[in-house]
C-alpha cells in the first residue's frame, strides 16, 4: 500500500494511493493523483541519517568499512516534499545530491533488537540527503552542511509492503543516471540500523532513518532536476533554485 499526504482544496490530507487514485483517509472520497499537490509523506520529529553505509561507496572513497554505523541528524525543518524545490543557499559553493532509502518508523521505538526491528517500521520511502559539501569540509562536522531548509526531500509516498534487503537505488541528474546500486550492498542493513539508533535515541512515529548513499554523489546547480528512485517505491523528483 502507498500512503500519501497531499494538499487538496487548501487542506493537508492523508490517503492511500492505488492506480493513480487516492482514497482519502476518514471520508473514503476518491481524488485523482494528478489533481493534488503531494506533501512529504510524514512529518518527522527528526531525520536520522547514516554515513558511509554502502560497500561500493566505501570502495569508491578508498575508506575502511566502519565498525559501527556513523549517524547524524537533520532537523524537521529540512524536510520538503516531492516536486518542491531544493533551495541552494547563498553561503554554499557546492551542494551535492545523495540518493537514499528511507525507513519510516511506526511507533515509539527504544532499544529494540534487530530481530524485532521490522515490527516498528511503517514503511519505506525515498530520501535525498542534500549536502553543502564545501561547508561540511570547512566546519569539520556536518550539522550546518546538512541542515538547511529543503535539504531533506522525502517522498513521494510511503510503501508499506516492501522487503528492503535487496532494492535497486538510483539517482538521475537532468535525466542522466548518476548513482546505481542495491541495498544488498549496505554495510549495516535495515534491522541493524534500527537496533543501533534506537539504543541511542527514542524514535517517534513518523521519524525517518535514511540508510546511506551509494557511489556517484555529485554537485547540483540552480536549474537542475534531481530524481531519486528506489525499486518498489517510486521516484522522488526535485528541482534546484537559488536562494533569493
N, CA, C and O of each residue as an XYZ file, in Angstrom:
976
protein
N       0.838     -1.196      0.000
C       0.000      0.000      0.000
C       0.875      1.247      0.000
O       1.892      1.304      0.691
N       0.474      2.236     -0.773
C       1.183      3.508     -0.833
C       0.397      4.556     -0.042
O      -0.751      4.853     -0.372
N       1.010      5.107      0.988
C       0.376      6.105      1.833
C       0.896      7.486      1.471
O       2.105      7.690      1.357
N      -0.012      8.433      1.292
C       0.373      9.768      0.842
C      -0.178     10.837      1.784
O      -1.192     10.640      2.453
N       0.516     11.970      1.816
C      -0.013     13.226      2.348
C      -0.088     14.184      1.170
O       0.791     14.191      0.308
N      -1.132     14.986      1.136
C      -1.304     15.830     -0.036
C      -2.119     17.067      0.310
O      -2.829     17.112      1.315
N      -1.996     18.052     -0.541
C      -2.763     19.285     -0.406
C      -3.885     19.273     -1.429
O      -3.652     19.144     -2.631
N      -5.107     19.411     -0.930
C      -6.273     19.419     -1.819
C      -7.322     20.345     -1.219
O      -7.647     20.242     -0.036
N      -7.840     21.233     -2.024
C      -8.841     22.195     -1.566
C      -8.310     22.979     -0.356
O      -9.028     23.227      0.613
N      -7.028     23.359     -0.448
C      -6.340     24.192      0.548
C      -6.168     23.514      1.901
O      -5.913     24.188      2.899
N      -6.304     22.185      1.952
C      -6.160     21.459      3.210
C      -5.207     20.282      3.031
O      -5.229     19.608      2.000
N      -4.370     20.038      4.038
C      -3.488     18.876      4.033
C      -4.287     17.650      4.457
O      -4.958     17.662      5.490
N      -4.212     16.596      3.656
C      -4.970     15.385      3.927
C      -4.079     14.157      3.744
O      -2.973     14.247      3.210
N      -4.583     13.010      4.198
C      -3.877     11.749      4.064
C      -4.743     10.773      3.293
O      -5.967     10.896      3.251
N      -4.074      9.787      2.676
C      -4.843      8.781      1.971
C      -3.977      7.644      1.486
O      -2.768      7.621      1.714
N      -4.612      6.697      0.810
C      -3.921      5.548      0.215
C      -4.045      5.653     -1.301
O      -5.125      5.898     -1.839
N      -2.922      5.464     -1.968
C      -2.855      5.617     -3.419
C      -2.875      4.257     -4.096
O      -2.145      3.344     -3.711
N      -3.726      4.137     -5.116
C      -3.762      2.920     -5.914
C      -4.231      3.276     -7.318
O      -5.286      3.886     -7.487
N      -3.448      2.895     -8.326
C      -3.850      3.111     -9.706
C      -4.087      4.558    -10.067
O      -4.950      4.860    -10.891
N      -3.332      5.459     -9.459
C      -3.477      6.874     -9.773
C      -4.627      7.559     -9.074
O      -4.929      8.715     -9.369
N      -5.282      6.861     -8.144
C      -6.410      7.424     -7.405
C      -6.127      7.321     -5.912
O      -5.662      6.290     -5.428
N      -6.412      8.401     -5.187
C      -6.214      8.448     -3.739
C      -7.553      8.251     -3.041
O      -8.526      8.949     -3.326
N      -7.588      7.291     -2.124
C      -8.742      7.122     -1.245
C      -8.448      7.898      0.033
O      -7.535      7.543      0.778
N      -9.211      8.949      0.290
C      -8.925      9.872      1.380
C      -9.216      9.219      2.724
O     -10.273      8.621      2.924
N      -8.260      9.344      3.645
C      -8.418      8.787      4.988
C      -9.603      9.439      5.686
O      -9.751     10.661      5.672
N     -10.434      8.619      6.291
C     -11.586      9.134      7.032
C     -12.854      9.168      6.206
O     -13.860      8.573      6.592
N     -12.823      9.861      5.067
C     -14.042     10.023      4.268
C     -14.226      8.962      3.203
O     -15.352      8.663      2.806
N     -13.103      8.379      2.730
C     -13.193      7.430      1.633
C     -13.389      8.085      0.279
O     -13.491      7.392     -0.732
N     -13.442      9.414      0.243
C     -13.558     10.132     -1.030
C     -12.390      9.766     -1.933
O     -11.277      9.559     -1.449
N     -12.624      9.683     -3.218
C     -11.572      9.347     -4.172
C     -11.192     10.581     -4.985
O     -12.047     11.275     -5.534
N      -9.871     10.838     -5.047
C      -9.331     12.004     -5.741
C      -8.213     11.529     -6.653
O      -7.407     10.685     -6.262
N      -8.159     12.057     -7.846
C      -7.085     11.697     -8.769
C      -5.759     12.279     -8.287
O      -5.693     13.419     -7.829
N      -4.716     11.478     -8.398
C      -3.382     11.922     -8.003
C      -2.980     13.195     -8.751
O      -2.334     14.074     -8.181
N      -3.356     13.289    -10.005
C      -2.986     14.448    -10.822
C      -3.644     15.739    -10.341
O      -3.252     16.829    -10.758
N      -4.634     15.621     -9.474
C      -5.363     16.803     -9.013
C      -4.886     17.322     -7.658
O      -5.475     18.258     -7.119
N      -3.840     16.736     -7.105
C      -3.363     17.152     -5.782
C      -1.890     17.533     -5.845
O      -1.190     17.208     -6.804
N      -1.437     18.223     -4.814
C      -0.021     18.507     -4.621
C       0.486     17.593     -3.514
O       0.036     17.681     -2.371
N       1.421     16.721     -3.855
C       1.951     15.816     -2.842
C       2.825     16.578     -1.852
O       3.634     17.423     -2.233
N       2.643     16.260     -0.577
C       3.439     16.801      0.514
C       4.412     15.727      0.989
O       4.276     14.571      0.587
N       5.389     16.067      1.830
C       6.189     14.998      2.435
C       5.256     13.982      3.079
O       4.319     14.377      3.772
N       5.479     12.697      2.877
C       4.514     11.701      3.362
C       4.445     11.593      4.873
O       3.510     10.995      5.406
N       5.421     12.162      5.574
C       5.432     12.167      7.038
C       5.891     13.529      7.530
O       6.472     14.317      6.784
N       5.617     13.789      8.807
C       6.120     14.986      9.484
C       6.980     14.520     10.656
O       6.515     14.482     11.795
N       8.239     14.165     10.375
C       9.075     13.565     11.412
C       9.529     14.572     12.462
O       9.647     15.765     12.181
N       9.780     14.083     13.669
C      10.420     14.933     14.669
C      11.897     15.110     14.349
O      12.529     16.082     14.763
N      12.435     14.144     13.600
C      13.850     14.183     13.206
C      14.070     13.214     12.055
O      13.312     12.262     11.866
N      15.119     13.476     11.295
C      15.590     12.536     10.277
C      16.973     12.091     10.710
O      17.879     12.911     10.852
N      17.136     10.793     10.920
C      18.428     10.234     11.319
C      19.067      9.621     10.086
O      18.457      8.792      9.409
N      20.298     10.028      9.794
C      20.972      9.574      8.581
C      22.237      8.807      8.927
O      22.814      8.964     10.003
N      22.646      7.977      7.986
C      23.804      7.102      8.191
C      24.848      7.426      7.134
O      24.548      7.450      5.940
N      26.070      7.674      7.577
C      27.152      7.956      6.649
C      27.918      6.698      6.273
O      28.063      5.782      7.083
N      28.399      6.660      5.054
C      29.271      5.590      4.567
C      28.697      4.202      4.880
O      29.288      3.433      5.638
N      27.547      3.898      4.289
C      26.903      2.624      4.588
C      26.740      1.725      3.367
O      26.017      0.731      3.434
N      27.392      2.048      2.257
C      27.425      1.163      1.092
C      28.856      0.688      0.866
O      29.791      1.488      0.847
N      29.015     -0.615      0.695
C      30.358     -1.153      0.492
C      31.002     -0.574     -0.765
O      32.200     -0.292     -0.777
N      30.199     -0.394     -1.832
C      30.771      0.126     -3.070
C      31.115      1.609     -2.945
O      32.008      2.094     -3.639
N      30.417      2.336     -2.067
C      30.745      3.739     -1.826
C      32.041      3.854     -1.031
O      32.876      4.711     -1.318
N      32.207      2.984     -0.023
C      33.452      2.975      0.742
C      34.639      2.652     -0.161
O      35.714      3.238     -0.037
N      34.416      1.709     -1.069
C      35.478      1.356     -2.017
C      35.799      2.533     -2.929
O      36.967      2.804     -3.208
N      34.759      3.237     -3.396
C      34.946      4.406     -4.256
C      35.807      5.465     -3.562
O      36.656      6.096     -4.191
N      35.577      5.652     -2.248
C      36.295      6.676     -1.493
C      37.592      6.159     -0.897
O      38.330      6.912     -0.262
N      37.874      4.865     -1.102
C      39.071      4.228     -0.540
C      39.123      4.411      0.972
O      40.156      4.764      1.540
N      37.962      4.157      1.618
C      37.858      4.307      3.062
C      37.559      2.956      3.697
O      36.903      2.117      3.080
N      38.027      2.735      4.912
C      37.773      1.459      5.585
C      36.291      1.307      5.941
O      35.571      2.289      6.122
N      35.864      0.054      6.034
C      34.493     -0.235      6.437
C      34.326      0.138      7.916
O      35.096     -0.340      8.749
N      33.348      0.973      8.265
C      33.181      1.343      9.673
C      32.751      0.158     10.524
O      32.068     -0.749     10.050
N      33.163      0.179     11.794
C      32.810     -0.904     12.710
C      31.394     -0.760     13.239
O      30.743     -1.753     13.565
N      30.918      0.473     13.326
C      29.562      0.762     13.760
C      28.965      1.810     12.820
O      29.709      2.530     12.154
N      27.635      1.908     12.755
C      27.041      2.957     11.934
C      27.473      4.349     12.391
O      27.548      4.631     13.587
N      27.751      5.204     11.425
C      28.047      6.615     11.695
C      26.763      7.389     11.448
O      26.271      7.435     10.321
N      26.215      7.999     12.495
C      24.900      8.624     12.366
C      24.965     10.130     12.616
O      25.838     10.625     13.330
N      24.022     10.836     12.013
C      23.848     12.260     12.244
C      22.375     12.587     12.033
O      21.607     11.734     11.588
N      21.982     13.812     12.349
C      20.564     14.184     12.339
C      20.341     15.428     11.494
O      21.156     16.350     11.486
N      19.212     15.433     10.780
C      18.700     16.648     10.164
C      17.445     17.076     10.925
O      16.676     16.225     11.371
N      17.230     18.386     11.077
C      16.029     18.839     11.776
C      14.786     18.656     10.916
O      14.869     18.493      9.699
N      13.647     18.686     11.569
C      12.389     18.542     10.841
C      12.192     19.672      9.833
O      11.504     19.490      8.829
N      12.785     20.827     10.087
C      12.638     21.976      9.185
C      13.364     21.788      7.863
O      13.137     22.552      6.925
N      14.239     20.780      7.767
C      14.925     20.494      6.499
C      14.045     19.703      5.538
O      14.327     19.638      4.342
N      12.977     19.100      6.064
C      12.158     18.197      5.252
C      11.335     18.985      4.233
O      10.721     20.002      4.553
N      11.341     18.486      3.001
C      10.484     19.029      1.951
C       9.940     17.864      1.138
O      10.380     16.725      1.295
N       8.991     18.155      0.277
C       8.303     17.072     -0.403
C       8.654     16.916     -1.857
O       9.497     17.646     -2.378
N       8.017     15.969     -2.522
C       8.225     15.775     -3.954
C       7.712     16.980     -4.721
O       6.691     17.574     -4.375
N       8.439     17.324     -5.764
C       8.095     18.446     -6.644
C       8.318     19.813     -6.000
O       8.087     20.835     -6.646
N       8.760     19.853     -4.751
C       9.117     21.126     -4.125
C      10.590     21.412     -4.402
O      11.384     20.478     -4.516
N      10.969     22.682     -4.514
C      12.354     22.992     -4.860
C      13.314     22.794     -3.705
O      12.964     22.992     -2.541
N      14.534     22.400     -4.048
C      15.668     22.460     -3.134
C      16.289     23.850     -3.301
O      16.628     24.250     -4.415
N      16.436     24.575     -2.207
C      16.962     25.931     -2.269
C      18.465     25.914     -2.042
O      18.950     25.447     -1.011
N      19.195     26.435     -3.028
C      20.663     26.483     -2.992
C      21.069     27.699     -2.154
O      20.829     28.833     -2.569
N      21.684     27.483     -0.979
C      21.960     28.608     -0.078
C      23.018     29.564     -0.636
O      23.912     29.161     -1.380
N      22.896     30.814     -0.266
C      23.890     31.806     -0.690
C      25.259     31.532     -0.078
O      26.283     31.894     -0.657
N      25.281     30.895      1.087
C      26.540     30.668      1.799
C      27.298     29.440      1.313
O      28.410     29.187      1.776
N      26.724     28.671      0.393
C      27.357     27.436     -0.080
C      27.899     27.605     -1.490
O      27.322     28.314     -2.314
N      29.018     26.941     -1.749
C      29.618     26.956     -3.083
C      29.502     25.620     -3.794
O      29.658     25.549     -5.013
N      29.227     24.543     -3.033
C      28.974     23.241     -3.647
C      27.890     22.524     -2.858
O      28.013     22.318     -1.651
N      26.833     22.148     -3.555
C      25.715     21.426     -2.957
C      25.538     20.115     -3.712
O      25.396     20.116     -4.934
N      25.544     18.994     -2.990
C      25.500     17.664     -3.597
C      24.164     16.970     -3.342
O      23.464     17.272     -2.376
N      23.827     16.034     -4.230
C      22.703     15.108     -4.047
C      23.235     13.811     -3.454
O      24.396     13.460     -3.667
N      22.388     13.095     -2.708
C      22.722     11.772     -2.176
C      21.426     10.956     -2.093
O      20.594     11.199     -1.219
N      21.260     10.004     -2.988
C      20.053      9.170     -3.015
C      20.085      8.140     -1.888
O      21.109      7.499     -1.649
N      18.948      7.986     -1.197
C      18.916      7.061     -0.070
C      17.542      6.401      0.068
O      16.517      6.981     -0.291
N      17.549      5.179      0.596
C      16.330      4.519      1.048
C      15.985      5.044      2.426
O      16.848      5.092      3.302
N      14.727      5.442      2.635
C      14.282      5.917      3.932
C      13.379      4.914      4.628
O      12.503      4.312      4.007
N      13.600      4.743      5.915
C      12.766      3.907      6.778
C      11.846      4.829      7.562
O      12.310      5.793      8.170
N      10.557      4.550      7.556
C       9.599      5.346      8.323
C       9.180      4.552      9.564
O       8.717      3.416      9.459
N       9.349      5.161     10.728
C       9.075      4.484     11.996
C       7.577      4.524     12.308
O       6.913      5.540     12.097
N       7.057      3.403     12.813
C       5.615      3.252     13.034
C       5.171      3.717     14.412
O       4.110      4.325     14.556
N       5.994      3.426     15.441
C       5.556      3.680     16.809
C       6.757      4.071     17.663
O       7.885      4.103     17.172
N       6.521      4.363     18.923
C       7.630      4.724     19.811
C       8.570      3.531     19.905
O       8.167      2.435     20.293
N       9.818      3.760     19.547
C      10.784      2.663     19.397
C      12.042      2.990     20.183
O      12.723      3.973     19.894
N      12.347      2.174     21.169
C      13.528      2.389     22.015
C      14.169      1.057     22.350
O      13.522      0.151     22.873
N      15.463      0.952     22.037
C      16.291     -0.195     22.414
C      15.680     -1.521     21.973
O      15.533     -2.448     22.769
N      15.327     -1.595     20.687
C      14.797     -2.843     20.144
C      15.929     -3.653     19.528
O      16.938     -3.094     19.098
N      15.762     -4.952     19.485
C      16.743     -5.828     18.869
C      16.550     -5.847     17.362
O      15.488     -5.487     16.855
N      17.589     -6.270     16.655
C      17.483     -6.385     15.198
C      16.384     -7.366     14.810
O      15.712     -7.180     13.795
N      16.201     -8.404     15.612
C      15.201     -9.424     15.273
C      13.773     -8.896     15.352
O      12.889     -9.425     14.679
N      13.529     -7.870     16.155
C      12.179     -7.308     16.272
C      12.055     -5.945     15.610
O      10.989     -5.330     15.651
N      13.146     -5.463     14.996
C      13.178     -4.095     14.488
C      12.112     -3.824     13.430
O      11.482     -2.767     13.446
N      11.907     -4.762     12.516
C      10.977     -4.519     11.412
C       9.533     -4.417     11.871
O       8.687     -3.925     11.125
N       9.230     -4.875     13.088
C       7.891     -4.726     13.641
C       7.553     -3.257     13.901
O       6.386     -2.902     14.066
N       8.573     -2.414     13.935
C       8.393     -0.992     14.251
C       8.488     -0.111     13.007
O       8.619      1.108     13.119
N       8.425     -0.718     11.831
C       8.529      0.020     10.573
C       7.148      0.192      9.953
O       6.423     -0.782      9.747
N       6.790      1.444      9.658
C       5.520      1.710      8.977
C       5.639      1.477      7.478
O       4.662      1.124      6.817
N       6.853      1.679      6.941
C       7.087      1.507      5.517
C       8.368      2.185      5.109
O       9.204      2.528      5.944
N       8.513      2.377      3.805
C       9.771      2.881      3.242
C       9.483      3.981      2.229
O       8.413      4.019      1.622
N      10.449      4.869      2.056
C      10.289      5.983      1.140
C      11.649      6.347      0.547
O      12.666      5.750      0.899
N      11.658      7.317     -0.342
C      12.899      7.828     -0.927
C      13.331      9.077     -0.171
O      12.502      9.879      0.258
N      14.644      9.227     -0.015
C      15.212     10.400      0.643
C      16.367     10.913     -0.193
O      17.120     10.129     -0.771
N      16.509     12.238     -0.257
C      17.682     12.849     -0.875
C      18.407     13.639      0.208
O      17.905     14.654      0.690
N      19.584     13.168      0.584
C      20.379     13.808      1.630
C      21.199     14.939      1.006
O      22.384     14.765      0.721
N      20.574     16.084      0.796
C      21.251     17.226      0.192
C      22.317     17.749      1.162
O      22.067     17.878      2.360
N      23.493     18.043      0.636
C      24.635     18.396      1.476
C      25.427     19.541      0.869
O      25.787     19.499     -0.308
N      25.695     20.555      1.665
C      26.616     21.629      1.254
C      28.038     21.137      1.520
O      28.576     21.301      2.615
N      28.631     20.531      0.493
C      29.882     19.809      0.685
C      31.026     20.715      1.134
O      31.842     20.320      1.967
N      31.085     21.923      0.587
C      32.172     22.827      0.979
C      32.049     23.225      2.447
O      33.060     23.357      3.137
N      30.833     23.417      2.928
C      30.646     23.785      4.331
C      30.917     22.605      5.253
O      31.388     22.781      6.377
N      30.617     21.408      4.775
C      30.932     20.201      5.556
C      32.438     20.111      5.792
O      32.882     19.823      6.903
N      33.210     20.356      4.753
C      34.666     20.305      4.884
C      35.180     21.474      5.717
O      36.096     21.308      6.523
N      34.604     22.636      5.529
C      35.049     23.829      6.255
C      34.794     23.704      7.748
O      35.649     24.054      8.562
N      33.620     23.205      8.105
C      33.234     23.144      9.514
C      33.901     21.989     10.254
O      34.100     22.060     11.466
N      34.246     20.931      9.534
C      34.802     19.756     10.198
C      33.752     18.917     10.901
O      34.089     17.919     11.539
N      32.517     19.292     10.801
C      31.379     18.489     11.272
C      30.196     18.809     10.352
O      30.310     19.656      9.465
N      29.062     18.132     10.563
C      28.093     18.062      9.470
C      26.814     18.863      9.676
O      26.000     18.957      8.757
N      26.618     19.438     10.845
C      25.304     19.998     11.158
C      24.885     21.089     10.182
O      23.814     20.995      9.582
N      25.700     22.114     10.011
C      25.306     23.199      9.119
C      25.131     22.706      7.685
O      24.159     23.056      7.016
N      26.072     21.898      7.222
C      26.072     21.459      5.825
C      24.852     20.631      5.466
O      24.439     20.596      4.306
N      24.277     19.967      6.453
C      23.167     19.042      6.199
C      21.795     19.609      6.549
O      20.782     18.986      6.231
N      21.734     20.768      7.192
C      20.514     21.163      7.889
C      19.758     22.337      7.300
O      18.760     22.767      7.877
N      20.199     22.871      6.172
C      19.459     23.978      5.569
C      18.022     23.553      5.270
O      17.748     22.386      4.991
N      17.114     24.524      5.334
C      15.742     24.261      4.895
C      15.764     23.673      3.478
O      16.530     24.115      2.621
N      14.926     22.689      3.254
C      14.747     21.947      1.982
C      15.851     20.935      1.715
O      15.874     20.352      0.632
N      16.760     20.699      2.641
C      17.882     19.775      2.408
C      17.542     18.322      2.730
O      18.432     17.474      2.787
N      16.252     18.031      2.941
C      15.837     16.635      3.167
C      14.553     16.340      2.393
O      13.502     16.146      3.004
N      14.619     16.303      1.060
C      13.455     15.861      0.302
C      13.083     14.416      0.660
O      13.945     13.540      0.725
N      11.793     14.187      0.889
C      11.280     12.868      1.270
C      10.019     12.602      0.449
O       9.188     13.492      0.269
N       9.884     11.373     -0.046
C       8.653     11.038     -0.775
C       8.930     10.047     -1.906
O       9.987      9.415     -1.924
N       8.006      9.903     -2.839
C       6.751     10.647     -2.935
C       5.655     10.132     -2.004
O       4.645     10.803     -1.787
N       5.867      8.925     -1.451
C       4.892      8.304     -0.549
C       5.597      7.278      0.295
O       6.802      7.071      0.157
N       4.851      6.633      1.173
C       5.358      5.521      1.983
C       4.827      4.233      1.389
O       3.619      4.073      1.216
N       5.727      3.315      1.076
C       5.332      1.982      0.614
C       5.374      1.048      1.819
O       6.429      0.853      2.423
N       4.222      0.471      2.168
C       4.132     -0.330      3.389
C       4.485     -1.796      3.173
O       4.788     -2.505      4.133
N       4.449     -2.256      1.935
C       4.664     -3.682      1.664
C       5.928     -3.848      0.833
O       5.883     -3.854     -0.398
N       7.059     -3.983      1.524
C       8.344     -3.989      0.835
C       9.376     -4.716      1.669
O       9.425     -4.553      2.888
N      10.200     -5.515      1.017
C      11.370     -6.126      1.643
C      12.567     -5.248      1.300
O      12.924     -5.155      0.126
N      13.203     -4.598      2.276
C      14.259     -3.631      1.981
C      15.630     -4.234      1.729
O      16.591     -3.492      1.527
N      15.749     -5.541      1.735
C      17.073     -6.166      1.764
C      17.822     -6.128      0.431
O      19.050     -6.213      0.421
N      17.109     -6.000     -0.696
C      17.804     -6.018     -1.990
C      17.012     -5.213     -3.020
O      16.390     -5.774     -3.922
N      17.048     -3.895     -2.869
C      16.330     -2.987     -3.758
C      17.319     -2.169     -4.573
O      18.352     -1.740     -4.058
N      17.003     -1.955     -5.838
C      17.843     -1.088     -6.656
C      17.581      0.367     -6.278
O      16.431      0.777     -6.118
N      18.654      1.142     -6.136
C      18.542      2.557     -5.815
C      19.374      3.349     -6.821
O      20.551      3.062     -7.037
N      18.741      4.347     -7.427
C      19.398      5.123     -8.479
C      19.090      6.606     -8.287
O      18.119      6.981     -7.630
N      19.949      7.438     -8.883
C      19.640      8.865     -8.976
C      19.904      9.328    -10.398
O      20.742      8.773    -11.107
N      19.171     10.357    -10.797
C      19.252     10.896    -12.153
C      19.350     12.413    -12.068
O      18.471     13.067    -11.507
N      20.408     12.965    -12.619
C      20.599     14.410    -12.665
C      20.278     14.879    -14.075
O      20.978     14.544    -15.030
N      19.203     15.665    -14.194
C      18.750     16.141    -15.506
C      18.585     14.989    -16.499
O      18.897     15.114    -17.684
N      18.081     13.858    -15.978
C      17.799     12.694    -16.811
C      18.959     11.750    -17.014
O      18.792     10.700    -17.634
N      20.152     12.097    -16.501
C      21.337     11.255    -16.674
C      21.601     10.474    -15.381
O      21.697     11.060    -14.302
N      21.714      9.160    -15.499
C      21.915      8.329    -14.315
C      23.265      8.602    -13.677
O      24.289      8.602    -14.360
N      23.270      8.835    -12.366
C      24.490      9.152    -11.633
C      24.826      8.114    -10.564
O      26.000      7.829    -10.329
N      23.821      7.554     -9.922
C      24.048      6.542     -8.894
C      23.241      5.299     -9.250
O      22.140      5.390     -9.792
N      23.808      4.138     -8.936
C      23.126      2.887     -9.256
C      23.727      1.775     -8.405
O      24.846      1.325     -8.654
N      22.982      1.342     -7.408
C      23.450      0.269     -6.546
C      22.240     -0.483     -6.015
O      21.119     -0.273     -6.480
N      22.462     -1.355     -5.047
C      21.382     -2.123     -4.442
C      21.557     -2.115     -2.932
O      22.675     -2.036     -2.423
N      20.440     -2.197     -2.226
C      20.524     -2.180     -0.772
C      21.184     -3.439     -0.215
O      21.517     -3.484      0.969
N      21.374     -4.445     -1.036
C      22.153     -5.614     -0.602
C      23.612     -5.245     -0.370
O      24.353     -6.018      0.237
N      24.037     -4.071     -0.845
C      25.395     -3.584     -0.603
C      25.522     -2.787      0.688
O      26.605     -2.296      1.008
N      24.418     -2.652      1.440
C      24.504     -1.934      2.712
C      25.453     -2.654      3.666
O      25.409     -3.877      3.799
N      26.303     -1.886      4.321
C      27.191     -2.451      5.336
C      26.376     -2.861      6.559
O      26.545     -3.952      7.104
N      25.481     -1.951      6.979
C      24.583     -2.220      8.102
C      23.151     -2.236      7.563
O      22.624     -1.187      7.193
N      22.518     -3.402      7.515
C      21.174     -3.491      6.935
C      20.134     -2.842      7.833
O      20.424     -2.443      8.961
N      18.922     -2.745      7.313
C      17.850     -2.013      7.984
C      17.635     -2.465      9.431
O      17.584     -1.601     10.307
N      17.506     -3.762      9.740
C      17.265     -4.145     11.141
C      18.393     -3.709     12.082
O      18.138     -3.285     13.209
N      19.626     -3.815     11.616
C      20.760     -3.412     12.461
C      20.752     -1.905     12.702
O      21.074     -1.454     13.801
N      20.388     -1.123     11.684
C      20.331      0.327     11.862
C      19.294      0.715     12.906
O      19.556      1.560     13.762
N      18.121      0.102     12.839
C      17.085      0.421     13.819
C      17.534      0.019     15.224
O      17.314      0.756     16.185
N      18.156     -1.137     15.336
C      18.677     -1.593     16.626
C      19.687     -0.593     17.175
O      19.600     -0.192     18.335
N      20.639     -0.194     16.348
C      21.712      0.701     16.791
C      21.169      2.078     17.167
O      21.482      2.604     18.235
N      20.350      2.660     16.283
C      19.872      4.020     16.507
C      18.907      4.077     17.684
O      18.951      5.020     18.474
N      18.034      3.075     17.809
C      17.060      3.103     18.905
C      17.722      2.868     20.255
O      17.126      3.165     21.290
N      18.929      2.348     20.265
C      19.686      2.222     21.511
C      20.241      3.573     21.945
O      20.483      3.805     23.130
N      20.440      4.467     20.967
C      20.968      5.801     21.243
C      19.849      6.767     21.597
O      19.961      7.532     22.555
N      18.771      6.733     20.826
C      17.692      7.714     20.987
C      16.344      7.059     20.763
O      16.238      6.059     20.053
N      15.326      7.620     21.366
C      13.969      7.151     21.140
C      13.497      7.635     19.777
O      13.568      8.825     19.470
N      13.021      6.715     18.975
C      12.441      7.039     17.676
C      10.943      7.173     17.840
O      10.301      6.343     18.483
N      10.382      8.237     17.247
C       8.969      8.534     17.392
C       8.223      8.213     16.102
O       8.839      8.147     15.038
N       6.909      8.012     16.175
C       6.138      7.735     14.960
C       6.353      8.813     13.907
O       6.249     10.006     14.192
N       6.656      8.376     12.684
C       6.915      9.300     11.589
C       8.369      9.683     11.425
O       8.730     10.277     10.409
N       9.216      9.366     12.388
C      10.643      9.629     12.216
C      11.169      8.833     11.028
O      10.672      7.751     10.717
N      12.182      9.389     10.374
C      12.757      8.771      9.178
C      14.219      8.449      9.435
O      14.967      9.275      9.959
N      14.616      7.248      9.064
C      16.031      6.871      9.036
C      16.441      6.755      7.576
O      15.868      5.967      6.824
N      17.436      7.545      7.176
C      17.989      7.455      5.823
C      19.222      6.574      5.887
O      20.118      6.816      6.695
N      19.277      5.556      5.043
C      20.174      4.419      5.251
C      21.549      4.552      4.604
O      22.323      3.595      4.612
N      21.870      5.720      4.045
C      23.170      5.913      3.403
C      23.029      5.975      1.893
O      22.006      5.581      1.333
N      24.069      6.474      1.244
C      24.009      6.680     -0.209
C      25.051      5.838     -0.932
O      26.144      5.626     -0.406
N      24.732      5.359     -2.124
C      25.697      4.601     -2.921
C      26.692      5.519     -3.622
O      26.581      6.741     -3.515
N      27.664      4.952     -4.340
C      28.646      5.784     -5.037
C      27.995      6.630     -6.127
O      26.909      6.328     -6.621
N      28.707      7.707     -6.484
C      28.257      8.541     -7.587
C      27.664      9.870     -7.183
O      27.074     10.555     -8.018
N      27.806     10.261     -5.904
C      27.287     11.566     -5.493
C      28.020     12.671     -6.258
O      29.166     12.509     -6.677
N      27.326     13.791     -6.426
C      27.937     14.872     -7.183
C      27.193     16.174     -6.990
O      26.194     16.225     -6.274
N      27.680     17.234     -7.632
C      27.157     18.572     -7.372
C      25.884     18.896     -8.147
O      25.607     18.348     -9.214
N      25.130     19.812     -7.555
C      23.942     20.393     -8.158
C      24.183     21.875     -8.430
O      25.093     22.487     -7.871
N      23.353     22.430     -9.297
C      23.367     23.875     -9.524
C      21.931     24.341     -9.750
O      21.083     23.543    -10.149
N      21.647     25.610     -9.504
C      20.293     26.099     -9.769
C      19.861     25.800    -11.200
O      20.626     25.972    -12.149
N      18.623     25.351    -11.329
C      18.078     24.949    -12.624
C      18.098     23.456    -12.858
O      17.429     22.967    -13.769
N      18.854     22.715    -12.053
C      18.922     21.261    -12.203
C      17.644     20.594    -11.729
O      16.887     21.146    -10.930
N      17.424     19.381    -12.248
C      16.401     18.484    -11.737
C      17.091     17.227    -11.232
O      17.857     16.601    -11.965
N      16.828     16.858     -9.999
C      17.434     15.666     -9.413
C      16.330     14.699     -9.004
O      15.366     15.084     -8.342
N      16.482     13.442     -9.405
C      15.485     12.410     -9.111
C      16.150     11.262     -8.363
O      17.247     10.830     -8.716
N      15.478     10.777     -7.333
C      15.896      9.595     -6.578
C      14.849      8.521     -6.821
O      13.652      8.761     -6.659
N      15.298      7.348     -7.209
C      14.372      6.258     -7.498
C      14.776      5.026     -6.698
O      15.933      4.606     -6.731
N      13.820      4.453     -5.983
C      14.049      3.216     -5.235
C      13.063      2.173     -5.725
O      11.855      2.407     -5.762
N      13.589      1.030     -6.096
C      12.776     -0.069     -6.602
C      11.653     -0.407     -5.622
O      11.890     -0.550     -4.422
N      10.445     -0.532     -6.134
C       9.311     -0.889     -5.299
C       8.645      0.275     -4.603
O       7.581      0.118     -4.004
N       9.264      1.448     -4.677
C       8.675      2.630     -4.045
C       8.219      3.612     -5.110
O       7.021      3.839     -5.280
N       9.163      4.188     -5.820
C       8.817      5.178     -6.831
C       9.938      6.177     -7.016
O      11.108      5.866     -6.792
N       9.576      7.368     -7.424
C      10.540      8.367     -7.881
C      10.279      9.700     -7.170
O       9.175     10.241     -7.228
N      11.298     10.211     -6.509
C      11.252     11.499     -5.826
C      11.990     12.512     -6.689
O      13.190     12.366     -6.924
N      11.293     13.529     -7.162
C      11.871     14.499     -8.098
C      11.808     15.893     -7.507
O      10.761     16.324     -7.023
N      12.933     16.599     -7.546
C      13.003     17.980     -7.077
C      13.851     18.806     -8.034
O      14.812     18.306     -8.618
N      13.490     20.058     -8.187
C      14.332     20.998     -8.916
C      15.158     21.809     -7.925
O      14.875     21.820     -6.727
N      16.168     22.478     -8.432
C      17.054     23.284     -7.592
C      16.870     24.746     -7.946
O      16.906     25.119     -9.118
N      16.669     25.581     -6.921
C      16.509     27.007     -7.127
C      17.502     27.772     -6.255
O      17.804     27.355     -5.136
N      17.997     28.870     -6.760
C      18.896     29.722     -5.986
C      18.112     30.475     -4.914
O      16.978     30.897     -5.140
N      18.726     30.637     -3.754
C      18.097     31.426     -2.694
C      17.965     32.880     -3.158
O      18.841     33.404     -3.847
N      16.885     33.508     -2.780
C      16.668     34.909     -3.161
C      16.989     35.849     -2.016
O      16.863     37.065     -2.161
